[in-house]
Amino acid sequence: MLLEKLRQRIHDKAVALERAIDEKFSAVEEKEKELRQLRLAVRERDHDLERLRGVVSSNEATMQ
């Protein structure tokens, strides 16, 4: 009986550990997804800034 209880506790702990690992893995995947989205947003912002610099430069040339 004692041996069976120990086996059950080990099994329960293994299941809990596996669940915790799955949750952590999912959280890491979500953070990586957010990071990819942020990098894309930064690239788009940089592209917009370059375009605006060109417009401003063109406007300055026109005003001169």
C-alpha positions in Angstrom: 0.0 0.0 0.0 2.8 2.5 0.9 4.6 1.6 -2.3 1.4 2.3 -4.4 1.0 5.7 -2.6 4.6 6.6 -3.5 4.1 5.6 -7.1 1.0 7.7 -7.3 2.8 10.7 -5.8 5.6 10.3 -8.3 3.1 10.1 -11.1 1.2 13.1 -9.9 4.4 15.1 -9.6 5.5 14.0 -13.1 2.2 15.1 -14.5 2.4 18.5 -12.7 6.0 19.0 -14.0 5.0 18.2 -17.5 2.1 20.6 -17.3 4.4 23.3 -15.9 6.9 22.7 -18.7 4.1 22.9 -21.3 2.9 26.2 -19.8 6.4 27.7 -19.8 7.0 26.6 -23.4 3.7 28.2 -24.5 4.7 31.4 -22.7 8.1 31.4 -24.4 6.4 30.9 -27.8 4.0 33.7 -27.1 6.9 36.1 -26.1 8.8 35.1 -29.3 5.7 35.9 -31.3 5.4 39.3 -29.6 9.1 39.9 -30.2 8.7 39.2 -34.0 5.7 41.6 -34.1 7.7 44.3 -32.4 10.6 43.8 -34.7 8.3 44.1 -37.7 6.8 47.3 -36.3 10.2 48.8 -35.8 11.2 48.0 -39.3 8.0 49.6 -40.6 8.6 52.6 -38.5 12.1 52.9 -39.7 10.9 52.7 -43.3 8.3 55.4 -42.6 11.0 57.6 -41.1 13.2 57.2 -44.1 10.3 58.2 -46.4 9.5 61.2 -44.2 13.2 62.3 -44.3 13.0 62.1 -48.1 9.9 64.2 -48.2 11.4 66.8 -45.8 14.6 66.9 -47.8 12.6 67.4 -51.0 10.5 70.1 -49.4 13.6 71.9 -48.2 15.1 71.8 -51.7 11.9 73.2 -53.1 11.8 76.0 -50.6 15.3 77.0 -51.4 
